[in-house]
Amino acid sequence: MEGIEDADPRGGSGARSGGHELERREWRLVERWLVFLFAISLISISVIALTLAALPLR
């Protein structure tokens, strides 16, 4: 069809995959937060364990 140009140069399939890219980026952000919270919890548990281990020595 002449005269009809697609606004998105990637075409229809590229426009559909754009939503998937947004979801993928969003899950990457969630994954980073989960890893961060896991690391903080490990550090906190280690500090509590070291504190409890050092209590009888006082």
PQR file with spaces between the fields and no chain letter, atoms N, CA, C, O and H, PARSE charges and radii, in Angstrom:
ATOM       1  N    MET     1       0.841   -1.176    0.000 -0.4000 1.5000
ATOM       2  CA   MET     1       0.000    0.000    0.000 -0.0000 2.0000
ATOM       3  C    MET     1       0.885    1.237    0.000  0.5500 1.7000
ATOM       4  O    MET     1       1.671    1.458    0.921 -0.5500 1.4000
ATOM       5  N    GLU     2       0.749    2.011   -1.012 -0.4000 1.5000
ATOM       6  CA   GLU     2       1.562    3.203   -1.113 -0.0000 2.0000
ATOM       7  C    GLU     2       0.988    4.312   -0.251  0.5500 1.7000
ATOM       8  O    GLU     2      -0.226    4.421   -0.077 -0.5500 1.4000
ATOM       9  H    GLU     2       0.111    1.832   -1.761  0.4000 1.0000
ATOM      10  N    GLY     3       1.860    5.112    0.273 -0.4000 1.5000
ATOM      11  CA   GLY     3       1.435    6.261    1.043 -0.0000 2.0000
ATOM      12  C    GLY     3       1.257    5.985    2.524  0.5500 1.7000
ATOM      13  O    GLY     3       1.160    6.923    3.314 -0.5500 1.4000
ATOM      14  H    GLY     3       2.846    5.024    0.132  0.4000 1.0000
ATOM      15  N    ILE     4       1.212    4.733    2.915 -0.4000 1.5000
ATOM      16  CA   ILE     4       1.074    4.410    4.337 -0.0000 2.0000
ATOM      17  C    ILE     4       2.453    4.031    4.856  0.5500 1.7000
ATOM      18  O    ILE     4       3.038    3.031    4.440 -0.5500 1.4000
ATOM      19  H    ILE     4       1.291    3.971    2.272  0.4000 1.0000
ATOM      20  N    GLU     5       2.949    4.829    5.752 -0.4000 1.5000
ATOM      21  CA   GLU     5       4.265    4.570    6.318 -0.0000 2.0000
ATOM      22  C    GLU     5       4.107    4.218    7.784  0.5500 1.7000
ATOM      23  O    GLU     5       3.282    4.780    8.504 -0.5500 1.4000
ATOM      24  H    GLU     5       2.474    5.642    6.091  0.4000 1.0000
ATOM      25  N    ASP     6       4.906    3.294    8.184 -0.4000 1.5000
ATOM      26  CA   ASP     6       4.892    2.879    9.581 -0.0000 2.0000
ATOM      27  C    ASP     6       5.652    3.912   10.408  0.5500 1.7000
ATOM      28  O    ASP     6       6.766    4.294   10.049 -0.5500 1.4000
ATOM      29  H    ASP     6       5.576    2.838    7.598  0.4000 1.0000
ATOM      30  N    ALA     7       5.064    4.362   11.504 -0.4000 1.5000
ATOM      31  CA   ALA     7       5.729    5.350   12.359 -0.0000 2.0000
ATOM      32  C    ALA     7       6.944    4.737   13.042  0.5500 1.7000
ATOM      33  O    ALA     7       7.919    5.433   13.325 -0.5500 1.4000
ATOM      34  H    ALA     7       4.160    4.052   11.796  0.4000 1.0000
ATOM      35  N    ASP     8       6.887    3.449   13.305 -0.4000 1.5000
ATOM      36  CA   ASP     8       7.989    2.745   13.953 -0.0000 2.0000
ATOM      37  C    ASP     8       8.812    2.044   12.880  0.5500 1.7000
ATOM      38  O    ASP     8       8.295    1.153   12.206 -0.5500 1.4000
ATOM      39  H    ASP     8       6.095    2.883   13.075  0.4000 1.0000
ATOM      40  N    PRO     9      10.077    2.417   12.698 -0.5600 1.5000
ATOM      41  CA   PRO     9      10.871    1.800   11.631  0.2800 2.0000
ATOM      42  C    PRO     9      11.115    0.304   11.842  0.5500 1.7000
ATOM      43  O    PRO     9      11.477   -0.397   10.897 -0.5500 1.4000
ATOM      44  N    ARG    10      10.922   -0.196   13.072 -0.4000 1.5000
ATOM      45  CA   ARG    10      11.139   -1.624   13.332 -0.0000 2.0000
ATOM      46  C    ARG    10      10.000   -2.468   12.790  0.5500 1.7000
ATOM      47  O    ARG    10      10.162   -3.673   12.600 -0.5500 1.4000
ATOM      48  H    ARG    10      10.627    0.373   13.839  0.4000 1.0000
ATOM      49  N    GLY    11       8.864   -1.865   12.541 -0.4000 1.5000
ATOM      50  CA   GLY    11       7.723   -2.611   12.036 -0.0000 2.0000
ATOM      51  C    GLY    11       6.843   -3.085   13.169  0.5500 1.7000
ATOM      52  O    GLY    11       7.058   -2.747   14.333 -0.5500 1.4000
ATOM      53  H    GLY    11       8.733   -0.885   12.695  0.4000 1.0000
ATOM      54  N    GLY    12       5.842   -3.879   12.806 -0.4000 1.5000
ATOM      55  CA   GLY    12       4.871   -4.334   13.791 -0.0000 2.0000
ATOM      56  C    GLY    12       5.475   -5.251   14.833  0.5500 1.7000
ATOM      57  O    GLY    12       5.150   -5.144   16.016 -0.5500 1.4000
ATOM      58  H    GLY    12       5.667   -4.154   11.860  0.4000 1.0000
ATOM      59  N    SER    13       6.352   -6.152   14.410 -0.4000 1.5000
ATOM      60  CA   SER    13       6.922   -7.098   15.380 -0.0000 2.0000
ATOM      61  C    SER    13       7.830   -6.382   16.366  0.5500 1.7000
ATOM      62  O    SER    13       7.908   -6.764   17.533 -0.5500 1.4000
ATOM      63  H    SER    13       6.616   -6.238   13.450  0.4000 1.0000
ATOM      64  N    GLY    14       8.510   -5.352   15.905 -0.4000 1.5000
ATOM      65  CA   GLY    14       9.370   -4.590   16.813 -0.0000 2.0000
ATOM      66  C    GLY    14       8.565   -3.812   17.825  0.5500 1.7000
ATOM      67  O    GLY    14       8.980   -3.658   18.973 -0.5500 1.4000
ATOM      68  H    GLY    14       8.447   -5.041   14.956  0.4000 1.0000
ATOM      69  N    ALA    15       7.409   -3.319   17.402 -0.4000 1.5000
ATOM      70  CA   ALA    15       6.558   -2.574   18.328 -0.0000 2.0000
ATOM      71  C    ALA    15       6.004   -3.504   19.405  0.5500 1.7000
ATOM      72  O    ALA    15       5.868   -3.112   20.564 -0.5500 1.4000
ATOM      73  H    ALA    15       7.072   -3.444   16.469  0.4000 1.0000
ATOM      74  N    ARG    16       5.689   -4.732   19.015 -0.4000 1.5000
ATOM      75  CA   ARG    16       5.174   -5.684   20.003 -0.0000 2.0000
ATOM      76  C    ARG    16       6.259   -6.090   20.980  0.5500 1.7000
ATOM      77  O    ARG    16       5.983   -6.274   22.166 -0.5500 1.4000
ATOM      78  H    ARG    16       5.800   -5.050   18.074  0.4000 1.0000
ATOM      79  N    SER    17       7.501   -6.234   20.502 -0.4000 1.5000
ATOM      80  CA   SER    17       8.571   -6.662   21.405 -0.0000 2.0000
ATOM      81  C    SER    17       9.019   -5.519   22.320  0.5500 1.7000
ATOM      82  O    SER    17       9.714   -5.765   23.305 -0.5500 1.4000
ATOM      83  H    SER    17       7.725   -6.085   19.538  0.4000 1.0000
ATOM      84  N    GLY    18       8.638   -4.285   22.018 -0.4000 1.5000
ATOM      85  CA   GLY    18       9.005   -3.166   22.884 -0.0000 2.0000
ATOM      86  C    GLY    18       8.396   -3.305   24.258  0.5500 1.7000
ATOM      87  O    GLY    18       9.024   -2.942   25.253 -0.5500 1.4000
ATOM      88  H    GLY    18       8.073   -4.085   21.217  0.4000 1.0000
ATOM      89  N    GLY    19       7.186   -3.821   24.333 -0.4000 1.5000
ATOM      90  CA   GLY    19       6.547   -4.057   25.622 -0.0000 2.0000
ATOM      91  C    GLY    19       7.262   -5.131   26.407  0.5500 1.7000
ATOM      92  O    GLY    19       7.377   -5.048   27.629 -0.5500 1.4000
ATOM      93  H    GLY    19       6.675   -4.116   23.525  0.4000 1.0000
ATOM      94  N    HIS    20       7.739   -6.137   25.708 -0.4000 1.5000
ATOM      95  CA   HIS    20       8.488   -7.204   26.387 -0.0000 2.0000
ATOM      96  C    HIS    20       9.810   -6.679   26.931  0.5500 1.7000
ATOM      97  O    HIS    20      10.268   -7.095   27.995 -0.5500 1.4000
ATOM      98  H    HIS    20       7.645   -6.205   24.714  0.4000 1.0000
ATOM      99  N    GLU    21      10.413   -5.763   26.188 -0.4000 1.5000
ATOM     100  CA   GLU    21      11.672   -5.174   26.667 -0.0000 2.0000
ATOM     101  C    GLU    21      11.435   -4.379   27.950  0.5500 1.7000
ATOM     102  O    GLU    21      12.267   -4.396   28.857 -0.5500 1.4000
ATOM     103  H    GLU    21      10.041   -5.425   25.324  0.4000 1.0000
ATOM     104  N    LEU    22      10.302   -3.686   28.024 -0.4000 1.5000
ATOM     105  CA   LEU    22       9.971   -2.931   29.224 -0.0000 2.0000
ATOM     106  C    LEU    22       9.768   -3.873   30.403  0.5500 1.7000
ATOM     107  O    LEU    22      10.235   -3.598   31.508 -0.5500 1.4000
ATOM     108  H    LEU    22       9.626   -3.673   27.287  0.4000 1.0000
ATOM     109  N    GLU    23       9.069   -4.989   30.168 -0.4000 1.5000
ATOM     110  CA   GLU    23       8.867   -5.971   31.236 -0.0000 2.0000
ATOM     111  C    GLU    23      10.187   -6.577   31.669  0.5500 1.7000
ATOM     112  O    GLU    23      10.420   -6.765   32.863 -0.5500 1.4000
ATOM     113  H    GLU    23       8.691   -5.212   29.270  0.4000 1.0000
ATOM     114  N    ARG    24      11.058   -6.886   30.711 -0.4000 1.5000
ATOM     115  CA   ARG    24      12.351   -7.471   31.029 -0.0000 2.0000
ATOM     116  C    ARG    24      13.188   -6.511   31.887  0.5500 1.7000
ATOM     117  O    ARG    24      13.830   -6.925   32.852 -0.5500 1.4000
ATOM     118  H    ARG    24      10.869   -6.733   29.741  0.4000 1.0000
ATOM     119  N    ARG    25      13.170   -5.224   31.518 -0.4000 1.5000
ATOM     120  CA   ARG    25      13.924   -4.225   32.276 -0.0000 2.0000
ATOM     121  C    ARG    25      13.356   -4.088   33.683  0.5500 1.7000
ATOM     122  O    ARG    25      14.100   -3.936   34.652 -0.5500 1.4000
ATOM     123  H    ARG    25      12.649   -4.888   30.733  0.4000 1.0000
ATOM     124  N    GLU    26      12.029   -4.143   33.784 -0.4000 1.5000
ATOM     125  CA   GLU    26      11.382   -4.037   35.091 -0.0000 2.0000
ATOM     126  C    GLU    26      11.765   -5.212   35.987  0.5500 1.7000
ATOM     127  O    GLU    26      12.030   -5.023   37.174 -0.5500 1.4000
ATOM     128  H    GLU    26      11.424   -4.266   32.997  0.4000 1.0000
ATOM     129  N    TRP    27      11.795   -6.423   35.428 -0.4000 1.5000
ATOM     130  CA   TRP    27      12.167   -7.587   36.228 -0.0000 2.0000
ATOM     131  C    TRP    27      13.636   -7.548   36.616  0.5500 1.7000
ATOM     132  O    TRP    27      14.012   -8.025   37.687 -0.5500 1.4000
ATOM     133  H    TRP    27      11.579   -6.576   34.464  0.4000 1.0000
ATOM     134  N    ARG    28      14.488   -6.968   35.727 -0.4000 1.5000
ATOM     135  CA   ARG    28      15.898   -6.816   36.095 -0.0000 2.0000
ATOM     136  C    ARG    28      16.036   -5.901   37.306  0.5500 1.7000
ATOM     137  O    ARG    28      16.861   -6.147   38.185 -0.5500 1.4000
ATOM     138  H    ARG    28      14.182   -6.581   34.857  0.4000 1.0000
ATOM     139  N    LEU    29      15.224   -4.842   37.348 -0.4000 1.5000
ATOM     140  CA   LEU    29      15.252   -3.927   38.481 -0.0000 2.0000
ATOM     141  C    LEU    29      14.788   -4.629   39.750  0.5500 1.7000
ATOM     142  O    LEU    29      15.386   -4.451   40.811 -0.5500 1.4000
ATOM     143  H    LEU    29      14.554   -4.642   36.633  0.4000 1.0000
ATOM     144  N    VAL    30      13.728   -5.427   39.649 -0.4000 1.5000
ATOM     145  CA   VAL    30      13.240   -6.190   40.800 -0.0000 2.0000
ATOM     146  C    VAL    30      14.300   -7.175   41.265  0.5500 1.7000
ATOM     147  O    VAL    30      14.519   -7.353   42.464 -0.5500 1.4000
ATOM     148  H    VAL    30      13.243   -5.572   38.787  0.4000 1.0000
ATOM     149  N    GLU    31      14.960   -7.819   40.293 -0.4000 1.5000
ATOM     150  CA   GLU    31      16.005   -8.786   40.645 -0.0000 2.0000
ATOM     151  C    GLU    31      17.153   -8.109   41.388  0.5500 1.7000
ATOM     152  O    GLU    31      17.680   -8.665   42.353 -0.5500 1.4000
ATOM     153  H    GLU    31      14.782   -7.674   39.320  0.4000 1.0000
ATOM     154  N    ARG    32      17.543   -6.920   40.948 -0.4000 1.5000
ATOM     155  CA   ARG    32      18.628   -6.200   41.636 -0.0000 2.0000
ATOM     156  C    ARG    32      18.246   -5.856   43.070  0.5500 1.7000
ATOM     157  O    ARG    32      19.066   -5.979   43.981 -0.5500 1.4000
ATOM     158  H    ARG    32      17.116   -6.469   40.165  0.4000 1.0000
ATOM     159  N    TRP    33      16.988   -5.421   43.274 -0.4000 1.5000
ATOM     160  CA   TRP    33      16.529   -5.111   44.624 -0.0000 2.0000
ATOM     161  C    TRP    33      16.515   -6.356   45.498  0.5500 1.7000
ATOM     162  O    TRP    33      16.880   -6.296   46.672 -0.5500 1.4000
ATOM     163  H    TRP    33      16.323   -5.321   42.535  0.4000 1.0000
ATOM     164  N    LEU    34      16.093   -7.489   44.931 -0.4000 1.5000
ATOM     165  CA   LEU    34      16.078   -8.728   45.710 -0.0000 2.0000
ATOM     166  C    LEU    34      17.487   -9.165   46.098  0.5500 1.7000
ATOM     167  O    LEU    34      17.715   -9.611   47.222 -0.5500 1.4000
ATOM     168  H    LEU    34      15.797   -7.538   43.977  0.4000 1.0000
ATOM     169  N    VAL    35      18.422   -9.040   45.176 -0.4000 1.5000
ATOM     170  CA   VAL    35      19.816   -9.380   45.485 -0.0000 2.0000
ATOM     171  C    VAL    35      20.355   -8.436   46.559  0.5500 1.7000
ATOM     172  O    VAL    35      21.055   -8.867   47.475 -0.5500 1.4000
ATOM     173  H    VAL    35      18.237   -8.678   44.263  0.4000 1.0000
ATOM     174  N    PHE    36      20.027   -7.146   46.444 -0.4000 1.5000
ATOM     175  CA   PHE    36      20.471   -6.167   47.437 -0.0000 2.0000
ATOM     176  C    PHE    36      19.909   -6.500   48.821  0.5500 1.7000
ATOM     177  O    PHE    36      20.642   -6.493   49.810 -0.5500 1.4000
ATOM     178  H    PHE    36      19.459   -6.795   45.700  0.4000 1.0000
ATOM     179  N    LEU    37      18.614   -6.789   48.885 -0.4000 1.5000
ATOM     180  CA   LEU    37      18.002   -7.126   50.174 -0.0000 2.0000
ATOM     181  C    LEU    37      18.565   -8.425   50.749  0.5500 1.7000
ATOM     182  O    LEU    37      18.740   -8.542   51.961 -0.5500 1.4000
ATOM     183  H    LEU    37      18.019   -6.795   48.082  0.4000 1.0000
ATOM     184  N    PHE    38      18.848   -9.396   49.889 -0.4000 1.5000
ATOM     185  CA   PHE    38      19.445  -10.654   50.339 -0.0000 2.0000
ATOM     186  C    PHE    38      20.831  -10.397   50.929  0.5500 1.7000
ATOM     187  O    PHE    38      21.170  -10.942   51.980 -0.5500 1.4000
ATOM     188  H    PHE    38      18.706   -9.302   48.903  0.4000 1.0000
ATOM     189  N    ALA    39      21.628   -9.572   50.260 -0.4000 1.5000
ATOM     190  CA   ALA    39      22.974   -9.265   50.762 -0.0000 2.0000
ATOM     191  C    ALA    39      22.898   -8.523   52.095  0.5500 1.7000
ATOM     192  O    ALA    39      23.664   -8.823   53.011 -0.5500 1.4000
ATOM     193  H    ALA    39      21.353   -9.130   49.407  0.4000 1.0000
ATOM     194  N    ILE    40      21.995   -7.570   52.213 -0.4000 1.5000
ATOM     195  CA   ILE    40      21.833   -6.827   53.467 -0.0000 2.0000
ATOM     196  C    ILE    40      21.403   -7.772   54.588  0.5500 1.7000
ATOM     197  O    ILE    40      21.885   -7.657   55.715 -0.5500 1.4000
ATOM     198  H    ILE    40      21.372   -7.327   51.469  0.4000 1.0000
ATOM     199  N    SER    41      20.502   -8.701   54.285 -0.4000 1.5000
ATOM     200  CA   SER    41      20.061   -9.640   55.325 -0.0000 2.0000
ATOM     201  C    SER    41      21.199  -10.565   55.743  0.5500 1.7000
ATOM     202  O    SER    41      21.326  -10.885   56.925 -0.5500 1.4000
ATOM     203  H    SER    41      20.110   -8.794   53.370  0.4000 1.0000
ATOM     204  N    LEU    42      22.033  -11.004   54.789 -0.4000 1.5000
ATOM     205  CA   LEU    42      23.183  -11.835   55.157 -0.0000 2.0000
ATOM     206  C    LEU    42      24.157  -11.078   56.050  0.5500 1.7000
ATOM     207  O    LEU    42      24.664  -11.629   57.027 -0.5500 1.4000
ATOM     208  H    LEU    42      21.929  -10.744   53.829  0.4000 1.0000
ATOM     209  N    ILE    43      24.417   -9.835   55.724 -0.4000 1.5000
ATOM     210  CA   ILE    43      25.324   -9.018   56.541 -0.0000 2.0000
ATOM     211  C    ILE    43      24.727   -8.814   57.926  0.5500 1.7000
ATOM     212  O    ILE    43      25.436   -8.901   58.928 -0.5500 1.4000
ATOM     213  H    ILE    43      24.005   -9.387   54.930  0.4000 1.0000
ATOM     214  N    SER    44      23.428   -8.542   57.987 -0.4000 1.5000
ATOM     215  CA   SER    44      22.776   -8.325   59.288 -0.0000 2.0000
ATOM     216  C    SER    44      22.827   -9.579   60.154  0.5500 1.7000
ATOM     217  O    SER    44      23.119   -9.500   61.347 -0.5500 1.4000
ATOM     218  H    SER    44      22.852   -8.471   57.172  0.4000 1.0000
ATOM     219  N    ILE    45      22.548  -10.721   59.564 -0.4000 1.5000
ATOM     220  CA   ILE    45      22.591  -11.978   60.324 -0.0000 2.0000
ATOM     221  C    ILE    45      24.010  -12.260   60.799  0.5500 1.7000
ATOM     222  O    ILE    45      24.206  -12.745   61.913 -0.5500 1.4000
ATOM     223  H    ILE    45      22.311  -10.785   58.595  0.4000 1.0000
ATOM     224  N    SER    46      24.998  -11.959   59.965 -0.4000 1.5000
ATOM     225  CA   SER    46      26.393  -12.178   60.364 -0.0000 2.0000
ATOM     226  C    SER    46      26.781  -11.273   61.531  0.5500 1.7000
ATOM     227  O    SER    46      27.465  -11.711   62.456 -0.5500 1.4000
ATOM     228  H    SER    46      24.838  -11.565   59.059  0.4000 1.0000
ATOM     229  N    VAL    47      26.350  -10.027   61.492 -0.4000 1.5000
ATOM     230  CA   VAL    47      26.660   -9.092   62.574 -0.0000 2.0000
ATOM     231  C    VAL    47      25.981   -9.548   63.867  0.5500 1.7000
ATOM     232  O    VAL    47      26.591   -9.501   64.935 -0.5500 1.4000
ATOM     233  H    VAL    47      25.794   -9.671   60.741  0.4000 1.0000
ATOM     234  N    ILE    48      24.737   -9.982   63.779 -0.4000 1.5000
ATOM     235  CA   ILE    48      24.028  -10.475   64.973 -0.0000 2.0000
ATOM     236  C    ILE    48      24.711  -11.719   65.523  0.5500 1.7000
ATOM     237  O    ILE    48      24.862  -11.856   66.737 -0.5500 1.4000
ATOM     238  H    ILE    48      24.241  -10.020   62.911  0.4000 1.0000
ATOM     239  N    ALA    49      25.126  -12.632   64.640 -0.4000 1.5000
ATOM     240  CA   ALA    49      25.804  -13.848   65.084 -0.0000 2.0000
ATOM     241  C    ALA    49      27.135  -13.524   65.755  0.5500 1.7000
ATOM     242  O    ALA    49      27.468  -14.117   66.781 -0.5500 1.4000
ATOM     243  H    ALA    49      25.003  -12.521   63.654  0.4000 1.0000
ATOM     244  N    LEU    50      27.891  -12.600   65.193 -0.4000 1.5000
ATOM     245  CA   LEU    50      29.170  -12.204   65.800 -0.0000 2.0000
ATOM     246  C    LEU    50      28.951  -11.522   67.145  0.5500 1.7000
ATOM     247  O    LEU    50      29.721  -11.729   68.084 -0.5500 1.4000
ATOM     248  H    LEU    50      27.620  -12.118   64.360  0.4000 1.0000
ATOM     249  N    THR    51      27.903  -10.712   67.238 -0.4000 1.5000
ATOM     250  CA   THR    51      27.580  -10.047   68.505 -0.0000 2.0000
ATOM     251  C    THR    51      27.232  -11.076   69.580  0.5500 1.7000
ATOM     252  O    THR    51      27.709  -10.990   70.711 -0.5500 1.4000
ATOM     253  H    THR    51      27.277  -10.545   66.476  0.4000 1.0000
ATOM     254  N    LEU    52      26.407  -12.038   69.221 -0.4000 1.5000
ATOM     255  CA   LEU    52      26.030  -13.081   70.195 -0.0000 2.0000
ATOM     256  C    LEU    52      27.213  -13.949   70.574  0.5500 1.7000
ATOM     257  O    LEU    52      27.316  -14.391   71.718 -0.5500 1.4000
ATOM     258  H    LEU    52      26.019  -12.108   68.302  0.4000 1.0000
ATOM     259  N    ALA    53      28.104  -14.197   69.633 -0.4000 1.5000
ATOM     260  CA   ALA    53      29.284  -15.002   69.930 -0.0000 2.0000
ATOM     261  C    ALA    53      30.252  -14.258   70.841  0.5500 1.7000
ATOM     262  O    ALA    53      30.970  -14.889   71.617 -0.5500 1.4000
ATOM     263  H    ALA    53      28.020  -13.838   68.704  0.4000 1.0000
ATOM     264  N    ALA    54      30.288  -12.937   70.763 -0.4000 1.5000
ATOM     265  CA   ALA    54      31.206  -12.169   71.567 -0.0000 2.0000
ATOM     266  C    ALA    54      30.662  -11.849   72.957  0.5500 1.7000
ATOM     267  O    ALA    54      31.428  -11.423   73.821 -0.5500 1.4000
ATOM     268  H    ALA    54      29.705  -12.424   70.132  0.4000 1.0000
ATOM     269  N    LEU    55      29.382  -12.038   73.197 -0.4000 1.5000
ATOM     270  CA   LEU    55      28.785  -11.709   74.484 -0.0000 2.0000
ATOM     271  C    LEU    55      29.410  -12.481   75.672  0.5500 1.7000
ATOM     272  O    LEU    55      29.724  -11.851   76.681 -0.5500 1.4000
ATOM     273  H    LEU    55      28.760  -12.385   72.495  0.4000 1.0000
ATOM     274  N    PRO    56      29.597  -13.779   75.597 -0.5600 1.5000
ATOM     275  CA   PRO    56      30.178  -14.475   76.757  0.2800 2.0000
ATOM     276  C    PRO    56      31.624  -14.055   77.085  0.5500 1.7000
ATOM     277  O    PRO    56      32.100  -14.299   78.193 -0.5500 1.4000
ATOM     278  N    LEU    57      32.304  -13.439   76.148 -0.4000 1.5000
ATOM     279  CA   LEU    57      33.698  -13.059   76.373 -0.0000 2.0000
ATOM     280  C    LEU    57      33.822  -11.790   77.214  0.5500 1.7000
ATOM     281  O    LEU    57      34.912  -11.493   77.703 -0.5500 1.4000
ATOM     282  H    LEU    57      31.917  -13.241   75.247  0.4000 1.0000
ATOM     283  N    ARG    58      32.750  -11.044   77.393 -0.4000 1.5000
ATOM     284  CA   ARG    58      32.827   -9.786   78.142 -0.0000 2.0000
ATOM     285  C    ARG    58      32.972  -10.004   79.599  0.5500 1.7000
ATOM     286  O    ARG    58      33.050   -9.042   80.363 -0.5500 1.4000
ATOM     287  H    ARG    58      31.865  -11.286   76.995  0.4000 1.0000
